[in-house]
Amino acid sequence: PTEDAPAGVTYATGAATLRSSAHRAVYSKARKADRGPVSPLGSLPEQMRHLELLDVFEAGGETDPRPAVARLLARVDRDVGAWPESDVHSPSSDRRLEAFVVPPSSLADAKAGTCVDAQASLAALVAGDDAPDGVLNVFERMLRSRVLPRLKERLIECGALKAGTNSAKTTFYAQTPPTLRLQPGPSRRYVRPHRDAEYGHQDGEINFWIPLTDLRVTNVDLHVESIPDAGDYKPTNAKVGQAACFHGTSCRHFAPANGTPNARVSLDFRVGVEGFFDPEWSMAGTKAHHDRRTFAV
């Protein structure tokens, strides 16, 4: 625990999560003259902005990312974290993600450098984990077999794509690699309410949040408002194996503090939709953009 941490709290200061992404946005005067993204089809239909839960993997299935994430975390530097002695003798793919421990110093204020270094180390590992059973390939299988087909179905259902266009290809721009987030506890730090437009994300994107640890063990769920500025935050109630799909560009969302000794581990990413998303646009002041891959479905 840090010296100023209250009794029972290990993480009293610094960031709430350690993430495998350096994406951020700072103020830029050039933003005043920014034309904004060009979307030939306008704004996404209202139906696409509502929260939906999508089944994306079964335990041990080919789209289950947890074994790949566990193997990756077994290779991280000590500043990212480690498993307790009781877990290190298990095969890496069988280790409980909830038991992973992040050093409090690695969540220190980014100005101190430690958080930035740990984040960069984790990001490099995720971006390079391209083995057949690694995070990137499992993620691609999930995109191709579960996420993108359902996203196209929803577009057809709400009239954004014409009925009967299942055989025609639709282009999606998927954030790759996804962001891996580790939220340790006991902590009093939380992820503040925000909308992703603050960080340069477009109206033509859909967010996907996938918990890899049981919400009943960590007591941490993502909370999302139903429509922009409603303030009626509700937990997603996404179970392990599901993705919470929502319009994070406009709807504010947050993650509460993790008051348990168990780590919350999750993946998240965004998918831009052809005609509603401008792949050439970037908000002035955006730093370390998310990489994207194009998929035709």
C-alpha positions as CSV (number, residue, x, y, z in Angstrom):
1,P,0.0,0.0,0.0
2,T,1.0,3.6,-0.5
3,E,2.0,5.6,2.6
4,D,-1.2,7.7,2.5
5,A,-3.5,4.8,1.8
6,P,-6.4,4.3,4.3
7,A,-6.6,1.0,6.1
8,G,-7.7,-1.7,3.7
9,V,-6.9,0.2,0.6
10,T,-3.9,-0.8,-1.5
11,Y,-4.4,1.7,-4.4
12,A,-5.2,5.1,-3.0
13,T,-3.6,7.4,-5.7
14,G,-2.8,7.3,-9.4
15,A,-4.8,5.7,-12.2
16,A,-7.6,3.3,-11.7
17,T,-6.5,1.0,-14.5
18,L,-3.4,-0.1,-16.4
19,R,-4.2,-0.3,-20.1
20,S,-2.5,-1.4,-23.3
21,S,-3.1,1.8,-25.1
22,A,-1.6,5.2,-25.1
23,H,-4.5,6.9,-27.0
24,R,-5.2,10.3,-25.6
25,A,-6.2,13.8,-26.7
26,V,-4.9,17.2,-25.8
27,Y,-6.2,20.7,-26.6
28,S,-5.2,22.0,-30.0
29,K,-6.0,25.5,-31.5
30,A,-6.3,23.7,-34.9
31,R,-9.4,22.0,-33.6
32,K,-11.4,25.3,-34.2
33,A,-10.9,24.9,-38.0
34,D,-11.4,21.2,-38.0
35,R,-14.1,20.2,-40.6
36,G,-14.9,17.0,-38.6
37,P,-15.4,13.6,-40.1
38,V,-17.2,13.2,-43.4
39,S,-20.0,10.6,-43.2
40,P,-21.9,10.2,-46.5
41,L,-24.8,8.3,-44.7
42,G,-25.1,10.8,-41.9
43,S,-25.5,9.7,-38.3
44,L,-26.0,6.2,-37.1
45,P,-29.7,5.3,-36.5
46,E,-31.0,5.6,-33.0
47,Q,-31.5,1.8,-32.7
48,M,-27.7,1.3,-33.1
49,R,-27.0,3.5,-30.0
50,H,-28.8,1.3,-27.5
51,L,-27.0,-1.1,-25.2
52,E,-27.0,-4.7,-26.4
53,L,-25.4,-7.8,-24.9
54,L,-23.7,-10.1,-27.5
55,D,-22.4,-13.6,-26.9
56,V,-18.8,-13.6,-28.1
57,F,-17.2,-16.7,-26.6
58,E,-17.7,-19.9,-24.6
59,A,-15.3,-21.2,-22.1
60,G,-12.4,-23.0,-23.9
61,G,-13.8,-22.1,-27.4
62,E,-11.8,-20.8,-30.2
63,T,-12.9,-17.2,-29.5
64,D,-12.2,-17.4,-25.7
65,P,-9.4,-14.8,-25.2
66,R,-8.8,-15.6,-21.5
67,P,-6.1,-18.3,-22.0
68,A,-4.2,-16.1,-24.5
69,V,-4.4,-13.1,-22.1
70,A,-3.2,-15.3,-19.2
71,R,-0.2,-16.5,-21.2
72,L,0.6,-12.9,-22.2
73,L,0.4,-11.7,-18.6
74,A,2.8,-14.5,-17.6
75,R,5.4,-12.8,-19.8
76,V,5.0,-9.2,-18.7
77,D,7.7,-7.1,-16.9
78,R,7.5,-6.8,-13.2
79,D,6.3,-3.2,-13.5
80,V,3.1,-4.4,-15.1
81,G,2.5,-7.1,-12.5
82,A,2.7,-10.8,-11.6
83,W,0.7,-13.6,-10.1
84,P,1.1,-14.5,-6.4
85,E,3.3,-17.4,-5.5
86,S,0.2,-19.6,-5.0
87,D,-0.6,-19.3,-8.7
88,V,2.7,-19.4,-10.5
89,H,3.0,-23.1,-10.5
90,S,-0.1,-23.6,-12.6
91,P,0.1,-23.6,-16.4
92,S,0.0,-20.0,-17.5
93,S,-3.2,-20.4,-19.5
94,D,-5.0,-21.8,-16.5
95,R,-4.1,-19.0,-14.1
96,R,-7.0,-17.0,-12.6
97,L,-6.9,-13.5,-14.2
98,E,-8.6,-12.2,-11.0
99,A,-5.4,-13.1,-9.0
100,F,-3.1,-11.0,-11.1
101,V,-1.4,-8.2,-9.0
102,V,-0.4,-4.8,-10.4
103,P,2.2,-2.9,-8.3
104,P,0.7,0.3,-6.9
105,S,3.8,2.2,-8.2
106,S,2.9,1.3,-11.8
107,L,-0.4,3.2,-11.5
108,A,1.4,6.4,-10.2
109,D,0.7,9.7,-11.9
110,A,1.8,9.6,-15.5
111,K,4.1,12.6,-14.9
112,A,6.2,10.3,-12.7
113,G,6.9,8.1,-15.7
114,T,6.1,4.8,-14.1
115,C,2.6,4.5,-15.4
116,V,3.7,5.5,-18.9
117,D,6.5,2.9,-18.9
118,A,4.2,0.0,-17.6
119,Q,1.5,1.0,-20.1
120,A,4.0,1.0,-23.0
121,S,5.4,-2.4,-22.0
122,L,1.9,-3.9,-21.9
123,A,0.9,-2.3,-25.2
124,A,4.0,-3.7,-26.9
125,L,3.2,-7.2,-25.7
126,V,-0.4,-7.1,-26.8
127,A,0.5,-5.6,-30.2
128,G,3.1,-8.4,-30.8
129,D,1.1,-11.4,-29.6
130,D,0.5,-12.8,-33.0
131,A,1.0,-16.5,-32.4
132,P,-1.8,-18.8,-33.7
133,D,-3.2,-19.0,-30.1
134,G,-2.2,-15.4,-29.2
135,V,-4.4,-12.5,-28.3
136,L,-4.5,-11.0,-31.8
137,N,-5.6,-14.2,-33.7
138,V,-8.2,-15.1,-31.1
139,F,-9.5,-11.5,-31.3
140,E,-9.7,-11.7,-35.1
141,R,-11.6,-14.9,-34.9
142,M,-14.0,-13.3,-32.5
143,L,-14.5,-10.3,-34.8
144,R,-15.1,-12.4,-37.9
145,S,-17.4,-15.0,-36.4
146,R,-19.3,-13.2,-33.7
147,V,-18.9,-9.4,-33.6
148,L,-19.1,-8.2,-37.2
149,P,-21.8,-10.5,-38.4
150,R,-24.1,-9.4,-35.6
151,L,-23.2,-5.7,-36.2
152,K,-24.2,-6.1,-39.8
153,E,-27.5,-7.8,-38.8
154,R,-28.3,-4.9,-36.5
155,L,-27.6,-2.4,-39.4
156,I,-30.1,-4.3,-41.6
157,E,-32.7,-4.6,-38.8
158,C,-32.7,-0.8,-38.3
159,G,-32.7,0.0,-42.0
160,A,-29.2,1.4,-42.1
161,L,-28.5,-1.3,-44.7
162,K,-31.1,-2.5,-47.1
163,A,-32.8,-5.8,-46.4
164,G,-31.5,-8.5,-48.6
165,T,-27.9,-7.1,-48.6
166,N,-26.5,-10.0,-46.6
167,S,-24.6,-11.2,-49.6
168,A,-23.1,-7.8,-50.3
169,K,-19.9,-6.8,-48.5
170,T,-20.0,-4.1,-45.8
171,T,-16.7,-2.6,-44.7
172,F,-16.0,-2.2,-41.0
173,Y,-13.0,-0.4,-39.4
174,A,-12.1,-2.4,-36.3
175,Q,-9.6,-1.1,-33.6
176,T,-6.8,-3.6,-33.6
177,P,-5.3,-4.6,-31.3
178,P,-8.1,-4.3,-28.7
179,T,-7.3,-2.5,-25.4
180,L,-6.5,-4.8,-22.4
181,R,-7.4,-3.2,-19.1
182,L,-6.3,-4.3,-15.6
183,Q,-8.1,-2.7,-12.6
184,P,-6.6,-3.9,-9.3
185,G,-8.0,-3.5,-5.8
186,P,-8.7,-2.8,-3.1
187,S,-8.8,0.7,-4.5
188,R,-10.6,4.0,-4.2
189,R,-9.7,5.1,-7.7
190,Y,-12.3,5.0,-10.4
191,V,-12.7,5.8,-14.1
192,R,-14.6,9.0,-14.4
193,P,-17.8,9.5,-16.4
194,H,-16.8,10.4,-20.0
195,R,-17.9,10.1,-23.6
196,D,-15.3,9.0,-26.2
197,A,-16.0,12.0,-28.4
198,E,-13.7,13.8,-25.9
199,Y,-10.9,11.7,-27.2
200,G,-11.6,12.1,-30.9
201,H,-13.9,9.1,-31.5
202,Q,-16.6,9.5,-34.2
203,D,-20.3,9.2,-34.2
204,G,-20.0,6.3,-36.7
205,E,-18.3,4.0,-34.1
206,I,-19.8,1.3,-31.8
207,N,-18.0,0.4,-28.5
208,F,-17.6,-3.2,-27.4
209,W,-16.6,-3.9,-23.8
210,I,-15.8,-7.6,-22.8
211,P,-15.3,-8.5,-19.2
212,L,-12.8,-11.4,-18.8
213,T,-13.3,-11.7,-15.0
214,D,-16.5,-12.5,-13.2
215,L,-18.3,-9.3,-12.1
216,R,-19.5,-11.2,-9.0
217,V,-15.9,-11.6,-7.9
218,T,-14.7,-8.0,-8.6
219,N,-18.0,-6.1,-8.1
220,V,-16.9,-3.9,-11.0
221,D,-19.2,-3.4,-14.0
222,L,-19.1,-0.7,-16.7
223,H,-22.0,1.8,-16.1
224,V,-23.5,3.5,-19.2
225,E,-26.2,6.1,-19.6
226,S,-29.2,5.2,-21.9
227,I,-29.0,8.4,-24.0
228,P,-26.5,11.3,-24.1
229,D,-26.6,13.4,-20.9
230,A,-29.4,11.4,-19.3
231,G,-27.2,10.7,-16.3
232,D,-29.2,7.5,-15.7
233,Y,-26.2,5.2,-15.4
234,K,-26.9,1.5,-15.2
235,P,-24.5,-1.5,-15.1
236,T,-24.2,-3.4,-18.3
237,N,-24.7,-6.8,-16.5
238,A,-22.5,-8.4,-19.1
239,K,-21.4,-11.8,-18.1
240,V,-18.1,-13.5,-18.9
241,G,-18.5,-14.6,-22.5
242,Q,-20.5,-11.5,-23.5
243,A,-19.7,-8.1,-25.0
244,A,-21.6,-5.0,-24.0
245,C,-22.2,-3.0,-27.2
246,F,-23.1,0.7,-26.9
247,H,-22.6,4.1,-28.4
248,G,-19.7,5.3,-26.3
249,T,-18.9,8.3,-28.5
250,S,-22.1,10.0,-27.2
251,C,-23.2,8.1,-24.2
252,R,-21.2,8.7,-21.0
253,H,-19.8,5.7,-19.2
254,F,-17.6,5.0,-16.2
255,A,-16.1,2.2,-14.1
256,P,-16.5,2.4,-10.3
257,A,-13.6,1.7,-7.9
258,N,-12.7,-1.9,-7.3
259,G,-13.1,-2.4,-3.6
260,T,-12.1,-6.1,-3.7
261,P,-8.6,-7.7,-3.7
262,N,-9.4,-9.3,-7.1
263,A,-8.3,-7.7,-10.4
264,R,-10.9,-6.7,-13.0
265,V,-9.6,-7.6,-16.4
266,S,-11.4,-6.7,-19.7
267,L,-10.9,-6.0,-23.4
268,D,-12.5,-3.2,-25.2
269,F,-12.5,-1.8,-28.8
270,R,-14.5,0.2,-31.3
271,V,-15.7,-0.6,-34.8
272,G,-16.4,2.1,-37.4
273,V,-19.2,1.4,-39.9
274,E,-18.7,2.2,-43.6
275,G,-20.6,5.3,-44.7
276,F,-21.0,6.5,-41.1
277,F,-17.2,6.5,-40.2
278,D,-14.5,8.6,-41.9
279,P,-11.2,6.5,-41.9
280,E,-9.2,9.6,-43.1
281,W,-10.2,11.9,-40.2
282,S,-8.4,12.5,-36.9
283,M,-9.2,15.1,-34.3
284,A,-6.5,17.7,-34.0
285,G,-4.6,17.1,-30.8
286,T,-5.1,13.3,-30.8
287,K,-2.0,11.4,-29.7
288,A,-1.0,7.8,-30.3
289,H,-4.0,6.8,-32.4
290,H,-5.7,3.4,-32.2
291,D,-4.6,1.3,-35.1
292,R,-7.5,-0.1,-37.2
293,R,-7.9,-3.0,-39.6
294,T,-10.5,-3.1,-42.4
295,F,-12.9,-6.1,-42.6
296,A,-15.3,-6.7,-45.4
297,V,-18.3,-8.8,-44.2
